[in-house]
Amino acid sequence: MNFDIKTEQLGNDTALISLAGEVDLYTAPEFKQQLLEVIGQGSKTVVVDLTDTTFIDSTTLGVLVGGVKRLRPDGGQLVLVCNDRNITKIFEITGLDRVFTIYPTRDEAIAGTGDGGAA
């Protein structure tokens, strides 16, 4: 199965989760575990990098929405990095492009969260 996940602390309260390959029913639980872990460790901003992701399904969308629900009550945010038109189209079709701020590059996402960014 083609899947990889890397987590990195970018600052005191910002974490980066990079996903590669297919994030689906079988791999999303590992993503969810990492996401809950970084939130549990105090991250208020989570950047999820989908640059190397080739596929996402509804399970992945559920994990992302769950992350937003955990972060927002404390003023936190979850932002996405994605430049794959096929994946950004999924967010548009489901209306989740209005829930998540989607940046084309990791640098833009990190810069966007530094000034409070929108999510």
C-alpha positions as a printed NumPy array, in Angstrom:
array([[  0.   ,   0.   ,   0.   ],
       [  1.284,   3.423,  -0.998],
       [  1.048,   5.692,   2.076],
       [  3.393,   7.76 ,   4.225],
       [  2.891,  10.281,   7.009],
       [  5.358,  12.696,   8.599],
       [  4.719,  15.069,  11.488],
       [  6.815,  18.115,  12.312],
       [  6.516,  20.89 ,  14.932],
       [  6.892,  24.279,  13.253],
       [  6.592,  26.396,  16.36 ],
       [  5.162,  26.314,  19.852],
       [  1.61 ,  25.839,  18.677],
       [  1.873,  24.917,  14.989],
       [  2.25 ,  21.419,  13.598],
       [  2.729,  20.193,  10.04 ],
       [  1.396,  16.814,   8.942],
       [  2.599,  15.722,   5.498],
       [  0.67 ,  12.955,   3.785],
       [  1.881,  11.019,   0.758],
       [  0.16 ,   8.424,  -1.379],
       [ -3.413,   7.246,  -0.887],
       [ -5.305,   8.397,   2.196],
       [ -8.363,   6.176,   2.351],
       [-10.403,   3.899,   4.589],
       [ -7.308,   1.829,   5.396],
       [ -4.785,   4.605,   6.006],
       [ -7.008,   7.385,   7.402],
       [ -6.984,   5.911,  10.96 ],
       [ -3.21 ,   6.448,  11.125],
       [ -3.706,  10.038,   9.916],
       [ -6.439,  10.558,  12.528],
       [ -4.157,   9.243,  15.272],
       [ -1.377,  11.67 ,  14.268],
       [ -3.817,  14.575,  14.032],
       [ -5.279,  13.898,  17.486],
       [ -1.773,  13.508,  18.874],
       [ -0.546,  16.919,  17.667],
       [ -3.756,  18.584,  18.897],
       [ -3.38 ,  16.787,  22.223],
       [  0.185,  18.096,  22.502],
       [ -1.114,  21.653,  22.316],
       [ -0.967,  22.575,  18.629],
       [ -3.482,  25.327,  17.888],
       [ -2.697,  25.441,  14.166],
       [ -2.333,  22.325,  12.074],
       [ -1.114,  22.474,   8.479],
       [ -1.978,  19.329,   6.51 ],
       [  0.22 ,  19.041,   3.426],
       [ -1.478,  17.051,   0.666],
       [  1.141,  17.926,  -1.978],
       [  2.294,  14.302,  -2.365],
       [ -1.161,  12.806,  -1.819],
       [ -2.546,  10.955,  -4.826],
       [ -6.017,  10.069,  -3.508],
       [ -8.391,  10.953,  -0.679],
       [-11.828,   9.577,   0.132],
       [-14.732,  10.462,   2.413],
       [-12.949,   8.903,   5.397],
       [-10.133,  11.419,   4.944],
       [-12.635,  14.282,   4.699],
       [-14.191,  13.07 ,   7.949],
       [-10.826,  13.103,   9.718],
       [-10.144,  16.653,   8.49 ],
       [-13.572,  17.914,   9.584],
       [-13.083,  16.224,  12.966],
       [ -9.783,  18.071,  13.332],
       [-11.474,  21.404,  12.625],
       [-14.159,  20.642,  15.228],
       [-11.482,  19.984,  17.847],
       [ -9.381,  23.049,  17.005],
       [-11.978,  25.791,  16.495],
       [-13.429,  25.995,  20.048],
       [ -9.958,  27.027,  21.292],
       [ -9.41 ,  29.493,  18.442],
       [ -7.325,  27.033,  16.452],
       [ -7.316,  26.326,  12.74 ],
       [ -6.587,  23.563,  10.283],
       [ -5.305,  24.608,   6.87 ],
       [ -4.473,  22.543,   3.822],
       [ -1.702,  22.573,   1.24 ],
       [ -2.822,  21.162,  -2.094],
       [ -2.091,  21.992,  -5.708],
       [ -3.643,  18.868,  -7.251],
       [ -6.75 ,  19.966,  -9.136],
       [ -8.379,  16.536,  -8.739],
       [ -8.141,  16.768,  -4.953],
       [ -9.098,  20.442,  -4.608],
       [-12.124,  19.664,  -6.778],
       [-13.332,  17.205,  -4.098],
       [-13.301,  20.022,  -1.542],
       [-15.224,  22.274,  -3.955],
       [-17.855,  19.644,  -4.804],
       [-18.498,  18.888,  -1.118],
       [-18.498,  22.566,  -0.128],
       [-15.548,  21.965,   2.195],
       [-13.531,  24.602,   0.339],
       [-15.538,  27.03 ,   2.498],
       [-14.488,  25.192,   5.674],
       [-10.777,  24.909,   4.916],
       [ -8.31 ,  27.47 ,   3.659],
       [ -6.396,  25.696,   0.883],
       [ -2.97 ,  27.014,  -0.08 ],
       [ -1.067,  25.957,  -3.218],
       [  2.304,  25.742,  -1.423],
       [  3.573,  24.845,   2.034],
       [  5.352,  28.21 ,   2.361],
       [  2.148,  30.127,   1.655],
       [  0.228,  28.028,   4.18 ],
       [  2.789,  28.598,   6.904],
       [  2.921,  32.341,   6.119],
       [ -0.873,  32.456,   6.12 ],
       [ -1.15 ,  30.896,   9.562],
       [  1.419,  33.271,  11.02 ],
       [ -0.864,  36.261,  10.672],
       [ -3.905,  34.478,  12.018],
       [ -4.942,  33.292,   8.56 ],
       [ -8.536,  32.391,   7.739],
       [ -9.93 ,  28.945,   8.288]])
